[in-house]
């Protein structure tokens, strides 16, 4: 921003100090802006009946109060343009910040929704696994009961065999 401001001041000062200078015998490259400025100045001078040949002493005369007022007005206009530009920059930044916050909020909401979807999918998978585990545990309980019955039956059979061996002489 400082470079831009410095350039604006440089252009302003160059335009201000060189806009009313007459053309000289030296040839210097001119930008389109300077050429159009010179054309406008020449037309203004001829319409006012002034000669385009101004002596060096006339150029060195102190600035008149109207000229000073003109400079003051131009400077004030430049300051207003700079302030308007800064206000515009601030508006753009505020708008950017607002839109960025909206996007961040939107992305957080999407991430939450995705997280809840993953939670639900995991819960469903865990429910299926828990159901399978419950069925396996129930089957283990049945097998344990059957094993206990078989153990008791074998123990009874062994007792019966032991008694029958004792009763045989």
MARBA-3410 file (N, C-alpha, C, O; in Angstrom, 1 decimal):
169
0.8,-1.2,0.0,0.0,0.0,0.0,0.9,1.2,0.0,0.5,2.2,-0.6 ~ 2.0,1.2,0.7,2.9,2.4,0.7,3.4,2.7,-0.7,3.5,3.9,-1.0 ~ 3.8,1.7,-1.4,4.3,1.9,-2.7,3.3,2.5,-3.6,3.6,3.4,-4.4 ~ 2.1,2.1,-3.5,1.0,2.6,-4.3,0.8,4.1,-3.9,0.6,4.9,-4.8 ~ 0.8,4.4,-2.6,0.7,5.8,-2.2,1.8,6.7,-2.7,1.6,7.8,-3.2
3.0,6.1,-2.6,4.2,6.9,-3.1,4.0,7.1,-4.6,4.3,8.2,-5.1 ~ 3.6,6.1,-5.3,3.4,6.3,-6.8,2.3,7.3,-7.1,2.5,8.1,-8.0 ~ 1.3,7.3,-6.3,0.2,8.3,-6.5,0.8,9.7,-6.3,0.5,10.6,-7.1 ~ 1.5,9.9,-5.3,2.1,11.2,-5.0,3.1,11.6,-6.1,3.1,12.8,-6.5 ~ 3.9,10.7,-6.5,4.9,11.0,-7.6,4.1,11.4,-8.9,4.5,12.4,-9.5
3.1,10.7,-9.3,2.3,11.0,-10.5,1.7,12.4,-10.3,1.7,13.2,-11.2 ~ 1.1,12.6,-9.1,0.4,13.9,-8.8,1.4,15.0,-9.0,1.1,16.0,-9.7 ~ 2.6,14.9,-8.4,3.6,16.0,-8.4,4.1,16.2,-9.8,4.2,17.3,-10.3 ~ 4.3,15.1,-10.5,4.8,15.2,-11.9,3.7,15.9,-12.8,4.1,16.8,-13.6 ~ 2.5,15.4,-12.6,1.4,16.1,-13.4,1.3,17.5,-13.0,1.1,18.4,-13.9
1.4,17.8,-11.7,1.2,19.2,-11.3,2.3,20.1,-11.8,2.0,21.2,-12.3 ~ 3.5,19.7,-11.6,4.6,20.6,-12.0,4.9,20.7,-13.4,5.4,21.7,-13.9 ~ 4.5,19.6,-14.2,4.9,19.6,-15.6,3.7,19.8,-16.5,3.9,19.8,-17.8 ~ 2.5,19.9,-16.0,1.4,20.0,-16.9,1.3,21.3,-17.7,0.8,21.4,-18.8 ~ 1.8,22.4,-17.1,1.7,23.7,-17.7,3.0,24.1,-18.4,3.1,25.2,-18.9
4.0,23.3,-18.4,5.2,23.6,-19.0,5.1,23.6,-20.5,4.4,22.7,-21.1 ~ 5.7,24.6,-21.2,5.6,24.6,-22.7,6.5,23.5,-23.2,7.4,23.0,-22.6 ~ 6.2,23.2,-24.5,7.1,22.2,-25.1,8.4,22.9,-25.4,8.5,24.1,-25.7 ~ 9.5,22.1,-25.4,10.8,22.7,-25.6,11.4,22.1,-26.8,10.8,21.2,-27.4 ~ 12.6,22.5,-27.2,13.2,22.0,-28.4,13.8,20.6,-28.2,14.1,19.9,-29.1
14.0,20.3,-26.9,14.4,18.9,-26.6,13.3,17.9,-26.8,12.2,18.2,-26.5 ~ 13.7,16.8,-27.3,12.7,15.7,-27.6,12.9,14.7,-26.5,13.9,14.1,-26.3 ~ 11.8,14.5,-25.7,11.8,13.5,-24.7,10.6,12.6,-24.9,9.5,13.1,-25.3 ~ 10.8,11.3,-24.7,9.6,10.4,-24.8,8.5,10.8,-23.9,8.7,11.1,-22.7 ~ 7.3,10.7,-24.4,6.1,11.1,-23.6,5.1,9.9,-23.6,5.0,9.2,-24.5
4.5,9.8,-22.4,3.5,8.7,-22.3,2.2,9.3,-23.0,2.1,10.5,-23.3 ~ 1.3,8.4,-23.2,0.0,8.9,-23.8,-0.7,9.9,-22.9,-1.3,10.8,-23.4 ~ -0.6,9.7,-21.6,-1.2,10.6,-20.7,-0.6,12.0,-20.8,-1.3,13.0,-20.8 ~ 0.8,12.0,-20.9,1.5,13.3,-21.1,1.1,14.0,-22.4,0.9,15.2,-22.5 ~ 1.0,13.2,-23.5,0.7,13.7,-24.8,-0.7,14.3,-24.8,-1.0,15.4,-25.3
-1.7,13.6,-24.2,-3.1,14.1,-24.1,-3.1,15.3,-23.2,-3.9,16.3,-23.5 ~ -2.3,15.3,-22.2,-2.2,16.5,-21.3,-1.7,17.7,-22.0,-2.2,18.8,-21.9 ~ -0.6,17.5,-22.8,0.0,18.6,-23.6,-1.0,19.1,-24.6,-1.1,20.3,-24.8 ~ -1.8,18.2,-25.3,-2.8,18.6,-26.3,-3.8,19.4,-25.6,-4.2,20.5,-26.1 ~ -4.3,19.0,-24.4,-5.3,19.7,-23.7,-4.8,21.1,-23.3,-5.5,22.1,-23.4
-3.5,21.1,-22.8,-3.0,22.4,-22.4,-2.8,23.4,-23.5,-3.0,24.6,-23.4 ~ -2.4,22.8,-24.7,-2.2,23.7,-25.8,-3.5,24.3,-26.3,-3.6,25.4,-26.6 ~ -4.6,23.4,-26.3,-5.9,23.9,-26.6,-6.4,24.9,-25.7,-6.9,26.0,-26.1 ~ -6.1,24.7,-24.4,-6.5,25.7,-23.4,-5.8,27.0,-23.5,-6.4,28.1,-23.4 ~ -4.5,26.9,-23.8,-3.7,28.1,-24.0,-4.1,28.9,-25.2,-4.2,30.1,-25.2
-4.4,28.2,-26.3,-4.8,28.9,-27.5,-6.2,29.5,-27.4,-6.5,30.5,-27.9 ~ -7.1,28.8,-26.6,-8.4,29.4,-26.5,-8.4,30.6,-25.5,-9.2,31.4,-25.6 ~ -7.4,30.7,-24.7,-7.3,31.8,-23.8,-6.4,32.9,-24.4,-6.3,34.0,-23.9 ~ -5.9,32.6,-25.6,-5.1,33.6,-26.3,-3.7,33.7,-25.7,-3.0,34.7,-25.9 ~ -3.2,32.7,-25.0,-1.8,32.7,-24.5,-0.9,32.1,-25.4,-1.2,31.2,-26.2
0.3,32.5,-25.3,1.4,31.9,-26.1,1.9,30.7,-25.4,1.9,30.7,-24.2 ~ 2.3,29.7,-26.2,2.8,28.5,-25.6,4.3,28.7,-25.2,4.9,27.8,-24.5 ~ 4.9,29.8,-25.6,6.3,30.0,-25.3,6.3,30.9,-24.0,6.0,32.1,-24.0 ~ 6.7,30.3,-22.9,6.7,31.0,-21.6,8.2,31.1,-21.2,8.9,30.1,-21.3 ~ 8.6,32.2,-20.8,10.0,32.4,-20.4,10.3,31.7,-19.1,9.4,31.4,-18.3
11.5,31.5,-18.8,11.9,30.8,-17.6,11.6,31.7,-16.4,11.3,31.1,-15.3 ~ 11.7,33.0,-16.5,11.4,33.8,-15.4,9.9,33.7,-15.0,9.5,33.8,-13.8 ~ 9.0,33.6,-16.0,7.6,33.4,-15.7,7.3,32.1,-15.0,6.4,32.0,-14.2 ~ 8.1,31.0,-15.4,7.9,29.7,-14.7,8.4,29.8,-13.3,7.9,29.0,-12.4 ~ 9.3,30.6,-13.0,9.9,30.7,-11.7,9.2,31.6,-10.7,9.5,31.7,-9.5
8.1,32.3,-11.2,7.4,33.2,-10.3,6.7,32.4,-9.2,6.4,31.2,-9.4 ~ 6.6,33.0,-8.1,5.9,32.3,-7.0,4.5,31.8,-7.4,3.9,32.5,-8.2 ~ 4.1,30.8,-6.7,2.8,30.2,-7.0,1.7,31.2,-6.5,1.8,31.8,-5.5 ~ 0.7,31.4,-7.3,-0.4,32.3,-6.9,-1.3,31.5,-5.9,-1.2,30.3,-5.8 ~ -2.1,32.3,-5.2,-3.0,31.7,-4.2,-4.0,30.7,-4.9,-4.4,29.7,-4.3
-4.4,31.0,-6.1,-5.3,30.1,-6.8,-4.6,28.8,-7.2,-5.2,27.8,-7.1 ~ -3.4,28.9,-7.5,-2.6,27.7,-7.8,-2.4,26.9,-6.5,-2.5,25.7,-6.6 ~ -2.1,27.6,-5.4,-2.0,26.9,-4.1,-3.3,26.2,-3.7,-3.3,25.1,-3.2 ~ -4.4,26.9,-4.0,-5.7,26.4,-3.7,-6.0,25.1,-4.6,-6.5,24.1,-4.1 ~ -5.5,25.2,-5.8,-5.7,24.1,-6.7,-4.8,22.9,-6.2,-5.3,21.7,-6.2
-3.6,23.1,-5.8,-2.8,22.1,-5.2,-3.4,21.5,-4.0,-3.5,20.3,-3.8 ~ -3.9,22.3,-3.1,-4.6,21.9,-1.9,-5.8,21.0,-2.2,-6.0,20.0,-1.6 ~ -6.6,21.4,-3.2,-7.7,20.7,-3.6,-7.3,19.3,-4.2,-8.0,18.3,-3.9 ~ -6.3,19.3,-5.0,-5.8,18.0,-5.6,-5.3,17.1,-4.5,-5.6,15.9,-4.5 ~ -4.6,17.6,-3.6,-4.0,16.8,-2.5,-5.2,16.3,-1.7,-5.2,15.1,-1.3
-6.2,17.1,-1.4,-7.4,16.6,-0.6,-8.1,15.5,-1.4,-8.5,14.6,-0.8 ~ -8.2,15.7,-2.7,-8.9,14.7,-3.5,-8.1,13.4,-3.5,-8.7,12.3,-3.4 ~ -6.7,13.5,-3.5,-5.9,12.3,-3.4,-6.1,11.6,-2.1,-6.2,10.4,-2.0 ~ -6.1,12.4,-1.0,-6.3,11.8,0.3,-7.6,11.1,0.4,-7.8,10.1,1.0 ~ -8.7,11.8,-0.1,-10.0,11.2,-0.1,-10.0,9.8,-0.9,-10.6,8.9,-0.5
-9.3,9.8,-2.1,-9.3,8.6,-2.9,-8.6,7.5,-2.1,-9.0,6.3,-2.1 ~ -7.5,7.9,-1.4,-6.7,6.9,-0.6,-7.6,6.4,0.5,-7.7,5.2,0.7 ~ -8.3,7.3,1.2,-9.2,6.8,2.3,-10.3,6.0,1.8,-10.7,5.0,2.4 ~ -10.9,6.3,0.6,-11.9,5.5,0.0,-11.4,4.1,-0.3,-12.1,3.1,-0.1 ~ -10.2,4.1,-0.9,-9.5,2.8,-1.2,-9.3,2.0,0.1,-9.6,0.8,0.1
-8.9,2.6,1.1,-8.7,1.9,2.4,-10.1,1.4,2.9,-10.1,0.3,3.4 ~ -11.1,2.2,2.8,-12.4,1.8,3.3,-12.9,0.6,2.5,-13.4,-0.4,3.0 ~ -12.6,0.7,1.2,-13.0,-0.4,0.3,-12.2,-1.7,0.6,-12.8,-2.8,0.7 ~ -10.9,-1.5,0.9,-10.1,-2.7,1.3,-10.7,-3.3,2.6,-10.7,-4.5,2.7 ~ -11.0,-2.5,3.5,-11.6,-3.0,4.8,-12.9,-3.7,4.6,-13.1,-4.8,5.2
-13.7,-3.2,3.7,-15.0,-3.8,3.4,-14.7,-5.2,2.7,-15.4,-6.2,3.1 ~ -13.8,-5.3,1.8,-13.4,-6.5,1.2,-12.9,-7.5,2.2,-13.3,-8.7,2.2 ~ -12.0,-7.1,3.1,-11.5,-8.0,4.2,-12.6,-8.4,5.1,-12.6,-9.6,5.5 ~ -13.5,-7.5,5.5,-14.6,-7.9,6.4,-15.5,-9.0,5.7,-15.9,-9.9,6.3 ~ -15.8,-8.7,4.4,-16.6,-9.7,3.6,-15.9,-11.0,3.5,-16.5,-12.1,3.7
-14.6,-11.0,3.3,-13.8,-12.2,3.2,-13.8,-13.0,4.5,-14.0,-14.2,4.5 ~ -13.6,-12.2,5.6,-13.6,-12.9,6.9,-15.0,-13.5,7.2,-15.1,-14.6,7.7 ~ -16.1,-12.8,6.9,-17.4,-13.3,7.1,-17.6,-14.6,6.3,-18.2,-15.6,6.8 ~ -17.3,-14.6,5.0,-17.4,-15.7,4.2,-16.6,-16.9,4.6,-17.0,-18.1,4.6 ~ -15.4,-16.6,5.1,-14.5,-17.6,5.6,-15.1,-18.3,6.8,-15.0,-19.5,7.0
-15.6,-17.4,7.7,-16.2,-18.0,8.9,-17.4,-18.9,8.6,-17.6,-19.9,9.2 ~ -18.2,-18.4,7.6,-19.4,-19.2,7.2,-18.9,-20.6,6.6,-19.5,-21.6,6.9 ~ -17.8,-20.6,5.8,-17.3,-21.8,5.3,-16.7,-22.7,6.4,-16.9,-23.9,6.3 ~ -16.0,-22.1,7.3,-15.4,-22.9,8.4,-16.6,-23.6,9.2,-16.5,-24.7,9.6 ~ -17.6,-22.8,9.5,-18.8,-23.3,10.2,-19.4,-24.4,9.5,-19.8,-25.5,10.0
-19.6,-24.2,8.2,-20.2,-25.2,7.3,-19.4,-26.5,7.3,-19.9,-27.6,7.4 ~ -18.0,-26.4,7.2,-17.2,-27.5,7.2,-17.2,-28.3,8.5,-17.2,-29.5,8.5 ~ -17.3,-27.5,9.6,-17.4,-28.2,10.9,-18.7,-28.9,11.0,-18.7,-30.1,11.6 ~ -19.7,-28.4,10.6,-21.0,-29.0,10.6,-21.0,-30.3,9.8,-21.5,-31.4,10.2 ~ -20.4,-30.3,8.6,-20.3,-31.4,7.7,-19.4,-32.5,8.4,-19.7,-33.7,8.3
-18.3,-32.1,9.1,-17.5,-33.0,9.8,-18.2,-33.7,10.9,-18.1,-34.9,11.2 ~ -19.0,-32.9,11.7,-19.8,-33.5,12.7,-20.8,-34.5,12.2,-20.9,-35.6,12.7 ~ -21.5,-34.2,11.1,-22.4,-35.1,10.5,-21.7,-36.4,10.1,-22.3,-37.5,10.3 ~ -20.6,-36.2,9.5,-19.8,-37.4,9.0,-19.4,-38.2,10.3,-19.5,-39.5,10.3 ~ -19.0,-37.5,11.3,-18.6,-38.2,12.5,-19.7,-39.0,13.1,-19.6,-40.2,13.5
-20.9,-38.4,13.2,-22.1,-39.1,13.7,-22.5,-40.3,12.8,-23.0,-41.3,13.3 ~ -22.3,-40.1,11.5,-22.6,-41.2,10.6,-21.7,-42.4,10.9,-22.1,-43.5,10.9 ~ -20.4,-42.1,11.1,-19.4,-43.1,11.4,-19.7,-43.8,12.7,-19.7,-45.0,12.9 ~ -20.1,-42.9,13.7,-20.5,-43.5,15.0,-21.7,-44.5,14.8,-21.7,-45.6,15.4 ~ -22.7,-44.1,14.0,-23.8,-44.9,13.9,-23.5,-46.2,13.2,-23.9,-47.3,13.5
-22.6,-46.1,12.1,-22.2,-47.3,11.4,-21.4,-48.2,12.4,-21.6,-49.5,12.4 ~ -20.5,-47.7,13.2,-19.7,-48.4,14.2,-20.7,-49.1,15.2,-20.5,-50.2,15.6 ~ -21.7,-48.3,15.6,-22.6,-48.9,16.6,-23.4,-50.0,16.0,-23.6,-51.0,16.7 ~ -23.8,-49.9,14.8,-24.5,-51.0,14.1,-23.6,-52.3,14.0,-24.0,-53.4,14.3 ~ -22.3,-52.1,13.6,-21.4,-53.2,13.5,-21.1,-53.8,14.9,-21.1,-55.0,15.0
-21.0,-52.9,15.9,-20.8,-53.5,17.3,-22.0,-54.2,17.8,-21.9,-55.3,18.4 ~ -23.2,-53.8,17.4,-24.4,-54.5,17.8,-24.5,-55.9,17.2,-24.8,-56.8,17.8 ~ -24.1,-56.0,15.9,-24.0,-57.3,15.2,-23.0,-58.2,15.9,-23.3,-59.3,16.2 ~ -21.8,-57.6,16.2,-20.8,-58.4,16.9,-21.2,-58.8,18.3,-21.0,-60.0,18.7 ~ -21.9,-57.9,19.0,-22.3,-58.3,20.3,-23.4,-59.4,20.3,-23.5,-60.2,21.1
-24.3,-59.3,19.3,-25.3,-60.3,19.1,-24.6,-61.7,18.8,-25.0,-62.7,19.4 ~ -23.6,-61.7,17.9,-22.9,-62.9,17.7,-22.2,-63.4,18.9,-22.2,-64.6,19.2 ~ -21.6,-62.5,19.7,-20.9,-62.9,20.9,-21.9,-63.5,21.9,-21.6,-64.5,22.6 ~ -23.1,-62.9,22.0,-24.1,-63.4,22.9,-24.5,-64.8,22.5,-24.7,-65.7,23.3 ~ -24.7,-65.0,21.2,-25.0,-66.4,20.7,-23.9,-67.4,21.0,-24.2,-68.5,21.4
-22.7,-67.0,20.8,-21.6,-67.9,21.1,-21.5,-68.2,22.6,-21.3,-69.3,23.0 ~ -21.7,-67.2,23.5,-21.7,-67.4,24.9,-22.9,-68.3,25.3,-22.7,-69.2,26.2 ~ -24.0,-68.1,24.7,-25.2,-69.0,25.0,-24.9,-70.4,24.6,-25.2,-71.4,25.3 ~ -24.2,-70.6,23.4,-23.9,-71.9,23.0,-22.8,-72.5,23.9,-22.9,-73.7,24.3 ~ -21.9,-71.7,24.4,-20.9,-72.2,25.4,-21.6,-72.6,26.7,-21.2,-73.6,27.3
-22.6,-71.9,27.1,-23.3,-72.2,28.3,-24.0,-73.5,28.2,-24.0,-74.4,29.0 ~ -24.7,-73.7,27.0,-25.4,-75.0,26.7,-24.3,-76.2,26.7,-24.6,-77.2,27.3 ~ -23.2,-75.9,26.0,-22.2,-77.0,26.0,-21.6,-77.3,27.3,-21.4,-78.5,27.7 ~ -21.5,-76.2,28.2,-21.0,-76.5,29.5,-22.0,-77.3,30.3,-21.6,-78.2,31.1 ~ -23.3,-77.0,30.2,-24.3,-77.7,30.9,-24.3,-79.2,30.4,-24.3,-80.1,31.2
-24.2,-79.4,29.1,-24.2,-80.8,28.6,-22.9,-81.5,29.1,-23.0,-82.7,29.4 ~ -21.8,-80.8,29.1,-20.5,-81.4,29.6,-20.7,-81.8,31.1,-20.2,-82.8,31.5 ~ -21.3,-80.9,31.9,-21.5,-81.2,33.3,-22.4,-82.4,33.4,-22.2,-83.3,34.3 ~ -23.5,-82.5,32.6,-24.4,-83.7,32.6,-23.6,-85.0,32.2,-23.8,-86.0,32.8 ~ -22.7,-84.8,31.2,-21.9,-86.0,30.8,-20.9,-86.4,31.9,-20.7,-87.6,32.1
-20.3,-85.4,32.5,-19.4,-85.7,33.6,-20.1,-86.4,34.8,-19.6,-87.4,35.3 ~ -21.3,-85.9,35.1,-22.1,-86.5,36.2,-22.5,-87.9,35.8,-22.5,-88.9,36.6 ~ -22.9,-88.1,34.5,-23.3,-89.5,34.1,-22.1,-90.4,34.1,-22.2,-91.6,34.5 ~ -20.9,-89.9,33.7,-19.7,-90.8,33.7,-19.3,-91.1,35.2,-18.9,-92.2,35.5 ~ -19.5,-90.1,36.1,-19.1,-90.3,37.5,-20.1,-91.4,38.1,-19.7,-92.2,38.8
-21.4,-91.3,37.7,-22.4,-92.3,38.1,-22.0,-93.6,37.6,-22.2,-94.6,38.3 ~ -21.6,-93.7,36.3,-21.3,-95.0,35.7,-20.0,-95.6,36.4,-20.0,-96.8,36.6 ~ -19.1,-94.7,36.7,-17.9,-95.2,37.3,-18.2,-95.7,38.7,-17.7,-96.8,39.1 ~ -19.0,-95.1,39.4,-19.5,-95.5,40.8,-20.2,-96.9,40.6,-20.0,-97.8,41.4 ~ -21.0,-96.9,39.6,-21.7,-98.2,39.4,-20.8,-99.3,39.1,-21.0,-100.5,39.5
-19.8,-99.1,38.3,-18.8,-100.1,37.9,-17.9,-100.4,39.2,-17.5,-101.6,39.4 ~ -17.6,-99.5,40.0,-16.8,-99.7,41.2,-17.6,-100.6,42.2,-17.0,-101.5,42.8 ~ -18.9,-100.3,42.3,-19.7,-101.1,43.2,-19.8,-102.5,42.7,-19.8,-103.5,43.4 ~ -20.0,-102.7,41.4,-20.2,-104.0,40.9,-18.9,-104.8,40.9,-18.9,-106.0,41.1 ~ -17.7,-104.2,40.9,-16.4,-104.9,41.1,-16.3,-105.3,42.5,-15.7,-106.4,42.8
-16.7,-104.6,43.4,-16.6,-104.9,44.8,-17.6,-106.1,45.2,-17.3,-106.9,46.0 ~ -18.7,-106.1,44.6,-19.6,-107.1,44.9,-19.2,-108.5,44.3,-19.8,-109.5,44.7 ~ -18.4,-108.5,43.4,-18.0,-109.8,42.8,-16.8,-110.4,43.6,-15.8,-109.7,43.8 ~ -16.9,-111.6,43.9,-15.9,-112.2,44.7,-14.9,-112.9,43.8,-13.9,-113.5,44.4
END
